[in-house]
Amino acid sequence: MLQTETNTAAMERRVLRAAHAILRCPRLQADFEHGQWWITDLRTGAQWSCVDAEGPGTVNGLDFEQVTEGDEETEGDED
């Protein structure tokens, strides 16, 4: 079993720590759906799938593939 297929509280913490380090977004949420972890930027709605990976740019064997861009507006922006 891949680590990104592990649905535990400990794995959720690992995924969030790696996501904060790699994505540099202050407000992230991790959800386990369809057998894997997903990350959402709560400010913009951008989403990433969490993948098992190794090499430069990974953290603790994890990396993230962006699947949606999200809204460019962030909190505090006005039209």
PyMOL Python script that loads the backbone (N, CA, C, O; Angstrom):
from pymol import cmd

cmd.read_pdbstr("""\
ATOM      1  N   MET A   1       0.853  -1.183   0.000  1.00  0.00           N
ATOM      2  CA  MET A   1       0.000   0.000   0.000  1.00  0.00           C
ATOM      3  C   MET A   1       0.896   1.244   0.000  1.00  0.00           C
ATOM      4  O   MET A   1       1.872   1.318   0.747  1.00  0.00           O
ATOM      5  N   LEU A   2       0.557   2.197  -0.831  1.00  0.00           N
ATOM      6  CA  LEU A   2       1.268   3.469  -0.872  1.00  0.00           C
ATOM      7  C   LEU A   2       0.895   4.300   0.352  1.00  0.00           C
ATOM      8  O   LEU A   2      -0.201   4.158   0.893  1.00  0.00           O
ATOM      9  N   GLN A   3       1.807   5.164   0.785  1.00  0.00           N
ATOM     10  CA  GLN A   3       1.495   5.980   1.961  1.00  0.00           C
ATOM     11  C   GLN A   3       0.340   6.941   1.703  1.00  0.00           C
ATOM     12  O   GLN A   3      -0.396   7.279   2.630  1.00  0.00           O
ATOM     13  N   THR A   4       0.168   7.388   0.452  1.00  0.00           N
ATOM     14  CA  THR A   4      -0.932   8.308   0.152  1.00  0.00           C
ATOM     15  C   THR A   4      -2.281   7.592   0.111  1.00  0.00           C
ATOM     16  O   THR A   4      -3.318   8.245  -0.003  1.00  0.00           O
ATOM     17  N   GLU A   5      -2.282   6.262   0.200  1.00  0.00           N
ATOM     18  CA  GLU A   5      -3.520   5.490   0.269  1.00  0.00           C
ATOM     19  C   GLU A   5      -3.891   5.148   1.708  1.00  0.00           C
ATOM     20  O   GLU A   5      -4.844   4.407   1.948  1.00  0.00           O
ATOM     21  N   THR A   6      -3.137   5.688   2.664  1.00  0.00           N
ATOM     22  CA  THR A   6      -3.345   5.401   4.080  1.00  0.00           C
ATOM     23  C   THR A   6      -4.216   6.476   4.713  1.00  0.00           C
ATOM     24  O   THR A   6      -3.826   7.642   4.777  1.00  0.00           O
ATOM     25  N   ASN A   7      -5.392   6.083   5.178  1.00  0.00           N
ATOM     26  CA  ASN A   7      -6.347   7.023   5.756  1.00  0.00           C
ATOM     27  C   ASN A   7      -6.288   6.949   7.281  1.00  0.00           C
ATOM     28  O   ASN A   7      -7.098   6.273   7.915  1.00  0.00           O
ATOM     29  N   THR A   8      -5.313   7.660   7.859  1.00  0.00           N
ATOM     30  CA  THR A   8      -5.189   7.734   9.316  1.00  0.00           C
ATOM     31  C   THR A   8      -4.953   9.193   9.711  1.00  0.00           C
ATOM     32  O   THR A   8      -4.567  10.017   8.883  1.00  0.00           O
ATOM     33  N   ALA A   9      -5.187   9.492  10.970  1.00  0.00           N
ATOM     34  CA  ALA A   9      -4.943  10.849  11.469  1.00  0.00           C
ATOM     35  C   ALA A   9      -3.461  11.197  11.368  1.00  0.00           C
ATOM     36  O   ALA A   9      -3.114  12.336  11.054  1.00  0.00           O
ATOM     37  N   ALA A  10      -2.585  10.232  11.631  1.00  0.00           N
ATOM     38  CA  ALA A  10      -1.147  10.477  11.539  1.00  0.00           C
ATOM     39  C   ALA A  10      -0.740  10.808  10.101  1.00  0.00           C
ATOM     40  O   ALA A  10       0.085  11.693   9.876  1.00  0.00           O
ATOM     41  N   MET A  11      -1.316  10.102   9.134  1.00  0.00           N
ATOM     42  CA  MET A  11      -0.988  10.384   7.732  1.00  0.00           C
ATOM     43  C   MET A  11      -1.548  11.747   7.320  1.00  0.00           C
ATOM     44  O   MET A  11      -0.909  12.465   6.552  1.00  0.00           O
ATOM     45  N   GLU A  12      -2.709  12.105   7.809  1.00  0.00           N
ATOM     46  CA  GLU A  12      -3.274  13.429   7.514  1.00  0.00           C
ATOM     47  C   GLU A  12      -2.319  14.525   7.991  1.00  0.00           C
ATOM     48  O   GLU A  12      -2.099  15.507   7.282  1.00  0.00           O
ATOM     49  N   ARG A  13      -1.755  14.364   9.183  1.00  0.00           N
ATOM     50  CA  ARG A  13      -0.794  15.354   9.688  1.00  0.00           C
ATOM     51  C   ARG A  13       0.451  15.412   8.805  1.00  0.00           C
ATOM     52  O   ARG A  13       0.948  16.501   8.518  1.00  0.00           O
ATOM     53  N   ARG A  14       0.962  14.261   8.370  1.00  0.00           N
ATOM     54  CA  ARG A  14       2.130  14.227   7.478  1.00  0.00           C
ATOM     55  C   ARG A  14       1.836  14.921   6.159  1.00  0.00           C
ATOM     56  O   ARG A  14       2.657  15.688   5.654  1.00  0.00           O
ATOM     57  N   VAL A  15       0.659  14.650   5.602  1.00  0.00           N
ATOM     58  CA  VAL A  15       0.261  15.256   4.325  1.00  0.00           C
ATOM     59  C   VAL A  15       0.176  16.770   4.479  1.00  0.00           C
ATOM     60  O   VAL A  15       0.687  17.500   3.630  1.00  0.00           O
ATOM     61  N   LEU A  16      -0.457  17.254   5.540  1.00  0.00           N
ATOM     62  CA  LEU A  16      -0.581  18.695   5.752  1.00  0.00           C
ATOM     63  C   LEU A  16       0.768  19.364   5.973  1.00  0.00           C
ATOM     64  O   LEU A  16       1.008  20.453   5.452  1.00  0.00           O
ATOM     65  N   ARG A  17       1.661  18.724   6.742  1.00  0.00           N
ATOM     66  CA  ARG A  17       2.995  19.297   6.945  1.00  0.00           C
ATOM     67  C   ARG A  17       3.738  19.409   5.615  1.00  0.00           C
ATOM     68  O   ARG A  17       4.357  20.434   5.332  1.00  0.00           O
ATOM     69  N   ALA A  18       3.679  18.365   4.807  1.00  0.00           N
ATOM     70  CA  ALA A  18       4.345  18.388   3.504  1.00  0.00           C
ATOM     71  C   ALA A  18       3.712  19.434   2.593  1.00  0.00           C
ATOM     72  O   ALA A  18       4.421  20.148   1.884  1.00  0.00           O
ATOM     73  N   ALA A  19       2.394  19.528   2.606  1.00  0.00           N
ATOM     74  CA  ALA A  19       1.700  20.503   1.756  1.00  0.00           C
ATOM     75  C   ALA A  19       2.081  21.927   2.130  1.00  0.00           C
ATOM     76  O   ALA A  19       2.333  22.747   1.247  1.00  0.00           O
ATOM     77  N   HIS A  20       2.129  22.235   3.411  1.00  0.00           N
ATOM     78  CA  HIS A  20       2.530  23.582   3.837  1.00  0.00           C
ATOM     79  C   HIS A  20       3.953  23.887   3.401  1.00  0.00           C
ATOM     80  O   HIS A  20       4.237  25.002   2.963  1.00  0.00           O
ATOM     81  N   ALA A  21       4.847  22.919   3.513  1.00  0.00           N
ATOM     82  CA  ALA A  21       6.245  23.128   3.140  1.00  0.00           C
ATOM     83  C   ALA A  21       6.409  23.315   1.632  1.00  0.00           C
ATOM     84  O   ALA A  21       7.202  24.152   1.200  1.00  0.00           O
ATOM     85  N   ILE A  22       5.683  22.560   0.840  1.00  0.00           N
ATOM     86  CA  ILE A  22       5.852  22.593  -0.611  1.00  0.00           C
ATOM     87  C   ILE A  22       5.025  23.703  -1.252  1.00  0.00           C
ATOM     88  O   ILE A  22       5.534  24.442  -2.095  1.00  0.00           O
ATOM     89  N   LEU A  23       3.759  23.830  -0.865  1.00  0.00           N
ATOM     90  CA  LEU A  23       2.845  24.755  -1.537  1.00  0.00           C
ATOM     91  C   LEU A  23       2.909  26.173  -0.992  1.00  0.00           C
ATOM     92  O   LEU A  23       2.540  27.121  -1.685  1.00  0.00           O
ATOM     93  N   ARG A  24       3.374  26.328   0.245  1.00  0.00           N
ATOM     94  CA  ARG A  24       3.505  27.653   0.870  1.00  0.00           C
ATOM     95  C   ARG A  24       2.186  28.427   0.903  1.00  0.00           C
ATOM     96  O   ARG A  24       2.157  29.637   0.677  1.00  0.00           O
ATOM     97  N   CYS A  25       1.105  27.713   1.187  1.00  0.00           N
ATOM     98  CA  CYS A  25      -0.210  28.337   1.340  1.00  0.00           C
ATOM     99  C   CYS A  25      -0.574  28.292   2.816  1.00  0.00           C
ATOM    100  O   CYS A  25      -0.405  27.253   3.454  1.00  0.00           O
ATOM    101  N   PRO A  26      -1.070  29.394   3.378  1.00  0.00           N
ATOM    102  CA  PRO A  26      -1.337  29.427   4.818  1.00  0.00           C
ATOM    103  C   PRO A  26      -2.578  28.667   5.272  1.00  0.00           C
ATOM    104  O   PRO A  26      -2.626  28.200   6.411  1.00  0.00           O
ATOM    105  N   ARG A  27      -3.577  28.532   4.410  1.00  0.00           N
ATOM    106  CA  ARG A  27      -4.833  27.906   4.836  1.00  0.00           C
ATOM    107  C   ARG A  27      -5.129  26.696   3.967  1.00  0.00           C
ATOM    108  O   ARG A  27      -5.774  26.813   2.925  1.00  0.00           O
ATOM    109  N   LEU A  28      -4.659  25.537   4.396  1.00  0.00           N
ATOM    110  CA  LEU A  28      -4.851  24.305   3.642  1.00  0.00           C
ATOM    111  C   LEU A  28      -5.718  23.326   4.406  1.00  0.00           C
ATOM    112  O   LEU A  28      -5.720  23.297   5.636  1.00  0.00           O
ATOM    113  N   GLN A  29      -6.450  22.530   3.658  1.00  0.00           N
ATOM    114  CA  GLN A  29      -7.289  21.477   4.231  1.00  0.00           C
ATOM    115  C   GLN A  29      -6.956  20.177   3.519  1.00  0.00           C
ATOM    116  O   GLN A  29      -6.809  20.165   2.297  1.00  0.00           O
ATOM    117  N   ALA A  30      -6.836  19.091   4.257  1.00  0.00           N
ATOM    118  CA  ALA A  30      -6.597  17.771   3.679  1.00  0.00           C
ATOM    119  C   ALA A  30      -7.855  16.932   3.805  1.00  0.00           C
ATOM    120  O   ALA A  30      -8.497  16.917   4.855  1.00  0.00           O
ATOM    121  N   ASP A  31      -8.208  16.232   2.733  1.00  0.00           N
ATOM    122  CA  ASP A  31      -9.363  15.339   2.733  1.00  0.00           C
ATOM    123  C   ASP A  31      -8.957  14.027   2.076  1.00  0.00           C
ATOM    124  O   ASP A  31      -8.212  14.019   1.096  1.00  0.00           O
ATOM    125  N   PHE A  32      -9.450  12.923   2.617  1.00  0.00           N
ATOM    126  CA  PHE A  32      -9.196  11.611   2.033  1.00  0.00           C
ATOM    127  C   PHE A  32     -10.446  11.195   1.273  1.00  0.00           C
ATOM    128  O   PHE A  32     -11.485  10.932   1.877  1.00  0.00           O
ATOM    129  N   GLU A  33     -10.347  11.135  -0.048  1.00  0.00           N
ATOM    130  CA  GLU A  33     -11.477  10.763  -0.904  1.00  0.00           C
ATOM    131  C   GLU A  33     -10.974   9.904  -2.049  1.00  0.00           C
ATOM    132  O   GLU A  33      -9.860  10.097  -2.536  1.00  0.00           O
ATOM    133  N   HIS A  34     -11.791   8.960  -2.475  1.00  0.00           N
ATOM    134  CA  HIS A  34     -11.468   8.103  -3.621  1.00  0.00           C
ATOM    135  C   HIS A  34     -10.125   7.406  -3.444  1.00  0.00           C
ATOM    136  O   HIS A  34      -9.396   7.195  -4.414  1.00  0.00           O
ATOM    137  N   GLY A  35      -9.799   7.047  -2.199  1.00  0.00           N
ATOM    138  CA  GLY A  35      -8.599   6.280  -1.914  1.00  0.00           C
ATOM    139  C   GLY A  35      -7.301   7.042  -1.904  1.00  0.00           C
ATOM    140  O   GLY A  35      -6.231   6.435  -1.957  1.00  0.00           O
ATOM    141  N   GLN A  36      -7.363   8.384  -1.838  1.00  0.00           N
ATOM    142  CA  GLN A  36      -6.132   9.172  -1.768  1.00  0.00           C
ATOM    143  C   GLN A  36      -6.389  10.506  -1.078  1.00  0.00           C
ATOM    144  O   GLN A  36      -7.533  10.897  -0.849  1.00  0.00           O
ATOM    145  N   TRP A  37      -5.297  11.195  -0.754  1.00  0.00           N
ATOM    146  CA  TRP A  37      -5.377  12.492  -0.090  1.00  0.00           C
ATOM    147  C   TRP A  37      -5.461  13.617  -1.110  1.00  0.00           C
ATOM    148  O   TRP A  37      -4.811  13.579  -2.155  1.00  0.00           O
ATOM    149  N   TRP A  38      -6.272  14.616  -0.789  1.00  0.00           N
ATOM    150  CA  TRP A  38      -6.450  15.817  -1.603  1.00  0.00           C
ATOM    151  C   TRP A  38      -6.206  17.025  -0.717  1.00  0.00           C
ATOM    152  O   TRP A  38      -6.555  17.012   0.463  1.00  0.00           O
ATOM    153  N   ILE A  39      -5.615  18.055  -1.271  1.00  0.00           N
ATOM    154  CA  ILE A  39      -5.352  19.299  -0.549  1.00  0.00           C
ATOM    155  C   ILE A  39      -6.132  20.419  -1.209  1.00  0.00           C
ATOM    156  O   ILE A  39      -6.161  20.526  -2.435  1.00  0.00           O
ATOM    157  N   THR A  40      -6.769  21.259  -0.392  1.00  0.00           N
ATOM    158  CA  THR A  40      -7.506  22.417  -0.888  1.00  0.00           C
ATOM    159  C   THR A  40      -6.969  23.670  -0.223  1.00  0.00           C
ATOM    160  O   THR A  40      -6.800  23.712   0.996  1.00  0.00           O
ATOM    161  N   ASP A  41      -6.701  24.693  -1.029  1.00  0.00           N
ATOM    162  CA  ASP A  41      -6.355  26.022  -0.509  1.00  0.00           C
ATOM    163  C   ASP A  41      -7.675  26.685  -0.163  1.00  0.00           C
ATOM    164  O   ASP A  41      -8.450  27.004  -1.065  1.00  0.00           O
ATOM    165  N   LEU A  42      -7.953  26.900   1.107  1.00  0.00           N
ATOM    166  CA  LEU A  42      -9.240  27.432   1.544  1.00  0.00           C
ATOM    167  C   LEU A  42      -9.467  28.875   1.112  1.00  0.00           C
ATOM    168  O   LEU A  42     -10.605  29.344   1.119  1.00  0.00           O
ATOM    169  N   ARG A  43      -8.401  29.592   0.733  1.00  0.00           N
ATOM    170  CA  ARG A  43      -8.575  30.978   0.278  1.00  0.00           C
ATOM    171  C   ARG A  43      -9.046  31.045  -1.169  1.00  0.00           C
ATOM    172  O   ARG A  43      -9.869  31.894  -1.512  1.00  0.00           O
ATOM    173  N   THR A  44      -8.535  30.161  -2.021  1.00  0.00           N
ATOM    174  CA  THR A  44      -8.805  30.269  -3.458  1.00  0.00           C
ATOM    175  C   THR A  44      -9.599  29.107  -4.028  1.00  0.00           C
ATOM    176  O   THR A  44     -10.183  29.229  -5.105  1.00  0.00           O
ATOM    177  N   GLY A  45      -9.632  27.985  -3.329  1.00  0.00           N
ATOM    178  CA  GLY A  45     -10.292  26.796  -3.845  1.00  0.00           C
ATOM    179  C   GLY A  45      -9.399  25.932  -4.728  1.00  0.00           C
ATOM    180  O   GLY A  45      -9.852  24.900  -5.223  1.00  0.00           O
ATOM    181  N   ALA A  46      -8.150  26.321  -4.938  1.00  0.00           N
ATOM    182  CA  ALA A  46      -7.223  25.508  -5.728  1.00  0.00           C
ATOM    183  C   ALA A  46      -7.056  24.151  -5.047  1.00  0.00           C
ATOM    184  O   ALA A  46      -7.068  24.054  -3.820  1.00  0.00           O
ATOM    185  N   GLN A  47      -6.898  23.103  -5.865  1.00  0.00           N
ATOM    186  CA  GLN A  47      -6.775  21.762  -5.304  1.00  0.00           C
ATOM    187  C   GLN A  47      -5.587  21.015  -5.899  1.00  0.00           C
ATOM    188  O   GLN A  47      -5.201  21.226  -7.049  1.00  0.00           O
ATOM    189  N   TRP A  48      -5.017  20.126  -5.065  1.00  0.00           N
ATOM    190  CA  TRP A  48      -3.900  19.279  -5.459  1.00  0.00           C
ATOM    191  C   TRP A  48      -4.182  17.856  -5.015  1.00  0.00           C
ATOM    192  O   TRP A  48      -4.806  17.638  -3.976  1.00  0.00           O
ATOM    193  N   SER A  49      -3.726  16.885  -5.797  1.00  0.00           N
ATOM    194  CA  SER A  49      -3.731  15.498  -5.342  1.00  0.00           C
ATOM    195  C   SER A  49      -2.370  15.222  -4.726  1.00  0.00           C
ATOM    196  O   SER A  49      -1.350  15.711  -5.211  1.00  0.00           O
ATOM    197  N   CYS A  50      -2.358  14.452  -3.678  1.00  0.00           N
ATOM    198  CA  CYS A  50      -1.127  14.087  -2.996  1.00  0.00           C
ATOM    199  C   CYS A  50      -0.614  12.798  -3.616  1.00  0.00           C
ATOM    200  O   CYS A  50      -1.365  11.837  -3.780  1.00  0.00           O
ATOM    201  N   VAL A  51       0.674  12.780  -3.962  1.00  0.00           N
ATOM    202  CA  VAL A  51       1.264  11.604  -4.600  1.00  0.00           C
ATOM    203  C   VAL A  51       2.521  11.171  -3.860  1.00  0.00           C
ATOM    204  O   VAL A  51       3.233  11.994  -3.284  1.00  0.00           O
ATOM    205  N   ASP A  52       2.781   9.880  -3.882  1.00  0.00           N
ATOM    206  CA  ASP A  52       4.046   9.356  -3.369  1.00  0.00           C
ATOM    207  C   ASP A  52       5.127   9.724  -4.372  1.00  0.00           C
ATOM    208  O   ASP A  52       4.950   9.527  -5.574  1.00  0.00           O
ATOM    209  N   ALA A  53       6.241  10.254  -3.892  1.00  0.00           N
ATOM    210  CA  ALA A  53       7.314  10.694  -4.784  1.00  0.00           C
ATOM    211  C   ALA A  53       8.626  10.730  -4.026  1.00  0.00           C
ATOM    212  O   ALA A  53       8.649  10.710  -2.795  1.00  0.00           O
ATOM    213  N   GLU A  54       9.719  10.783  -4.775  1.00  0.00           N
ATOM    214  CA  GLU A  54      11.029  10.954  -4.145  1.00  0.00           C
ATOM    215  C   GLU A  54      11.867  11.847  -5.030  1.00  0.00           C
ATOM    216  O   GLU A  54      11.625  11.965  -6.231  1.00  0.00           O
ATOM    217  N   GLY A  55      12.854  12.473  -4.421  1.00  0.00           N
ATOM    218  CA  GLY A  55      13.745  13.343  -5.162  1.00  0.00           C
ATOM    219  C   GLY A  55      13.599  14.788  -4.745  1.00  0.00           C
ATOM    220  O   GLY A  55      12.890  15.104  -3.790  1.00  0.00           O
ATOM    221  N   PRO A  56      14.288  15.680  -5.481  1.00  0.00           N
ATOM    222  CA  PRO A  56      14.246  17.111  -5.153  1.00  0.00           C
ATOM    223  C   PRO A  56      12.817  17.654  -5.182  1.00  0.00           C
ATOM    224  O   PRO A  56      12.027  17.312  -6.061  1.00  0.00           O
ATOM    225  N   GLY A  57      12.505  18.497  -4.215  1.00  0.00           N
ATOM    226  CA  GLY A  57      11.196  19.133  -4.160  1.00  0.00           C
ATOM    227  C   GLY A  57      10.134  18.334  -3.434  1.00  0.00           C
ATOM    228  O   GLY A  57       9.002  18.797  -3.295  1.00  0.00           O
ATOM    229  N   THR A  58      10.480  17.131  -2.964  1.00  0.00           N
ATOM    230  CA  THR A  58       9.512  16.342  -2.215  1.00  0.00           C
ATOM    231  C   THR A  58       9.780  16.499  -0.716  1.00  0.00           C
ATOM    232  O   THR A  58      10.876  16.889  -0.313  1.00  0.00           O
ATOM    233  N   VAL A  59       8.781  16.195   0.095  1.00  0.00           N
ATOM    234  CA  VAL A  59       8.922  16.242   1.549  1.00  0.00           C
ATOM    235  C   VAL A  59       8.387  14.931   2.106  1.00  0.00           C
ATOM    236  O   VAL A  59       7.232  14.575   1.876  1.00  0.00           O
ATOM    237  N   ASN A  60       9.233  14.216   2.841  1.00  0.00           N
ATOM    238  CA  ASN A  60       8.847  12.942   3.457  1.00  0.00           C
ATOM    239  C   ASN A  60       8.204  11.975   2.468  1.00  0.00           C
ATOM    240  O   ASN A  60       7.266  11.260   2.819  1.00  0.00           O
ATOM    241  N   GLY A  61       8.710  11.952   1.227  1.00  0.00           N
ATOM    242  CA  GLY A  61       8.194  11.028   0.221  1.00  0.00           C
ATOM    243  C   GLY A  61       6.888  11.448  -0.403  1.00  0.00           C
ATOM    244  O   GLY A  61       6.199  10.627  -1.010  1.00  0.00           O
ATOM    245  N   LEU A  62       6.528  12.728  -0.265  1.00  0.00           N
ATOM    246  CA  LEU A  62       5.262  13.225  -0.805  1.00  0.00           C
ATOM    247  C   LEU A  62       5.491  14.407  -1.741  1.00  0.00           C
ATOM    248  O   LEU A  62       6.448  15.166  -1.590  1.00  0.00           O
ATOM    249  N   ASP A  63       4.593  14.542  -2.706  1.00  0.00           N
ATOM    250  CA  ASP A  63       4.562  15.700  -3.585  1.00  0.00           C
ATOM    251  C   ASP A  63       3.103  15.950  -3.943  1.00  0.00           C
ATOM    252  O   ASP A  63       2.224  15.176  -3.562  1.00  0.00           O
ATOM    253  N   PHE A  64       2.844  17.029  -4.674  1.00  0.00           N
ATOM    254  CA  PHE A  64       1.468  17.430  -4.955  1.00  0.00           C
ATOM    255  C   PHE A  64       1.326  17.823  -6.418  1.00  0.00           C
ATOM    256  O   PHE A  64       2.158  18.555  -6.955  1.00  0.00           O
ATOM    257  N   GLU A  65       0.264  17.331  -7.065  1.00  0.00           N
ATOM    258  CA  GLU A  65      -0.044  17.666  -8.441  1.00  0.00           C
ATOM    259  C   GLU A  65      -1.301  18.520  -8.459  1.00  0.00           C
ATOM    260  O   GLU A  65      -2.357  18.088  -7.998  1.00  0.00           O
ATOM    261  N   GLN A  66      -1.189  19.735  -8.992  1.00  0.00           N
ATOM    262  CA  GLN A  66      -2.336  20.633  -9.000  1.00  0.00           C
ATOM    263  C   GLN A  66      -3.367  20.151 -10.007  1.00  0.00           C
ATOM    264  O   GLN A  66      -3.040  19.852 -11.155  1.00  0.00           O
ATOM    265  N   VAL A  67      -4.626  20.079  -9.561  1.00  0.00           N
ATOM    266  CA  VAL A  67      -5.708  19.618 -10.429  1.00  0.00           C
ATOM    267  C   VAL A  67      -6.701  20.726 -10.763  1.00  0.00           C
ATOM    268  O   VAL A  67      -7.389  20.641 -11.781  1.00  0.00           O
ATOM    269  N   THR A  68      -6.793  21.767  -9.928  1.00  0.00           N
ATOM    270  CA  THR A  68      -7.619  22.934 -10.254  1.00  0.00           C
ATOM    271  C   THR A  68      -6.871  24.193  -9.853  1.00  0.00           C
ATOM    272  O   THR A  68      -6.153  24.206  -8.852  1.00  0.00           O
ATOM    273  N   GLU A  69      -7.041  25.244 -10.633  1.00  0.00           N
ATOM    274  CA  GLU A  69      -6.355  26.514 -10.388  1.00  0.00           C
ATOM    275  C   GLU A  69      -6.942  27.281  -9.219  1.00  0.00           C
ATOM    276  O   GLU A  69      -6.204  27.905  -8.456  1.00  0.00           O
ATOM    277  N   GLY A  70      -8.240  27.244  -9.069  1.00  0.00           N
ATOM    278  CA  GLY A  70      -8.868  28.045  -8.024  1.00  0.00           C
ATOM    279  C   GLY A  70      -9.111  29.471  -8.477  1.00  0.00           C
ATOM    280  O   GLY A  70      -8.774  29.840  -9.602  1.00  0.00           O
ATOM    281  N   ASP A  71      -9.689  30.259  -7.609  1.00  0.00           N
ATOM    282  CA  ASP A  71     -10.001  31.654  -7.875  1.00  0.00           C
ATOM    283  C   ASP A  71      -8.785  32.498  -7.515  1.00  0.00           C
ATOM    284  O   ASP A  71      -8.184  32.291  -6.461  1.00  0.00           O
ATOM    285  N   GLU A  72      -8.414  33.440  -8.366  1.00  0.00           N
ATOM    286  CA  GLU A  72      -7.229  34.261  -8.096  1.00  0.00           C
ATOM    287  C   GLU A  72      -7.437  35.221  -6.939  1.00  0.00           C
ATOM    288  O   GLU A  72      -6.465  35.692  -6.350  1.00  0.00           O
ATOM    289  N   GLU A  73      -8.673  35.517  -6.604  1.00  0.00           N
ATOM    290  CA  GLU A  73      -8.936  36.443  -5.499  1.00  0.00           C
ATOM    291  C   GLU A  73      -8.591  35.765  -4.181  1.00  0.00           C
ATOM    292  O   GLU A  73      -8.796  34.562  -4.020  1.00  0.00           O
ATOM    293  N   THR A  74      -8.072  36.536  -3.250  1.00  0.00           N
ATOM    294  CA  THR A  74      -7.802  36.035  -1.907  1.00  0.00           C
ATOM    295  C   THR A  74      -8.570  36.888  -0.920  1.00  0.00           C
ATOM    296  O   THR A  74      -9.121  37.927  -1.284  1.00  0.00           O
ATOM    297  N   GLU A  75      -8.607  36.456   0.316  1.00  0.00           N
ATOM    298  CA  GLU A  75      -9.319  37.222   1.349  1.00  0.00           C
ATOM    299  C   GLU A  75      -8.794  38.647   1.384  1.00  0.00           C
ATOM    300  O   GLU A  75      -7.587  38.880   1.324  1.00  0.00           O
ATOM    301  N   GLY A  76      -9.703  39.582   1.482  1.00  0.00           N
ATOM    302  CA  GLY A  76      -9.319  40.973   1.589  1.00  0.00           C
ATOM    303  C   GLY A  76      -9.298  41.692   0.242  1.00  0.00           C
ATOM    304  O   GLY A  76      -9.233  42.921   0.208  1.00  0.00           O
ATOM    305  N   ASP A  77      -9.351  40.953  -0.868  1.00  0.00           N
ATOM    306  CA  ASP A  77      -9.389  41.596  -2.189  1.00  0.00           C
ATOM    307  C   ASP A  77     -10.799  42.123  -2.432  1.00  0.00           C
ATOM    308  O   ASP A  77     -11.791  41.502  -2.051  1.00  0.00           O
ATOM    309  N   GLU A  78     -10.857  43.263  -3.064  1.00  0.00           N
ATOM    310  CA  GLU A  78     -12.156  43.848  -3.381  1.00  0.00           C
ATOM    311  C   GLU A  78     -12.255  44.089  -4.859  1.00  0.00           C
ATOM    312  O   GLU A  78     -11.245  44.365  -5.507  1.00  0.00           O
ATOM    313  N   ASP A  79     -13.464  43.993  -5.422  1.00  0.00           N
ATOM    314  CA  ASP A  79     -13.687  44.257  -6.864  1.00  0.00           C
ATOM    315  C   ASP A  79     -13.753  45.726  -7.145  1.00  0.00           C
ATOM    316  O   ASP A  79     -13.934  46.127  -8.295  1.00  0.00           O
TER     317      ASP A  79
END
""", "prot")
cmd.dss("prot")
cmd.show_as("cartoon", "prot")
cmd.util.cbc("prot")
cmd.orient("prot")
